[in-house]
């Protein structure tokens, strides 16, 4: 007697589950606006991080010249 074949079903990720809930609660335009806003937040954080790094390098360069 052979064992029954095992079916592998992927467990949905947290991101996938949140997107499914989001799609039920929000219309398409609101979803797009929300994602665009989050993309902007991430980009602002990246620019802030780059600015801090540039200030650090500039400060080191100026202190090395003194």
N, C-alpha and C positions, 0 to 999 in steps of 0.2 A: 504494500500500500504506500503510495507516494504522498508526501506532505502537500498541502494546498499551497499554491504560489502566494508569496507575500507581496502585497501592494504597498509601495512606499508613497505616502502622501505627505507633501511638505507642510509643516506647521507654519502658518502665516507669521511673518515677522511683525514686530511691534509697529514698524513704519507702515507696513501694508494694512494692518488693522486700523491704525489711526486714519489712514487715507480713506478706507472704506467708510468709517464713521463720518469723516469729513464730507464725503460725497453724498451721504444720506442727509446730512444737516444743512449743507450749504449749496447754493446754486452754483453753476459753472463760473459765473463772473466773480462771485465772492471767493471761490477757491483760487482763481487766478490771482486776484488782488492779494489774498493772504500769502500765497507763495511768492509773489513779487516782493511783498513787504519783507518776508523772511530773507529772501535773497539780498535785499538791500541792507538788512541788519548785518548779515554775514560779511558783506562787502565793506561796510563801515568798520566792522571789527578788524578786518584785514588791513584796511588803510591805517587805522589807529596803531596797530601793531607795527606796521612798516614805518610810521612816523616816529614812534618811540625808538625803534632801532636806528633810524637815521640820526635822531638827536643824540643817541648814545655814541655812535661812530663819530659824529661831528665834534662832540665834547671831548672824546679821546684824542682826536686829531689836533684840536686847539690846545689841549693841555700838554700834548707832546711837543708842540712848537714853543711853549713858554719856557 
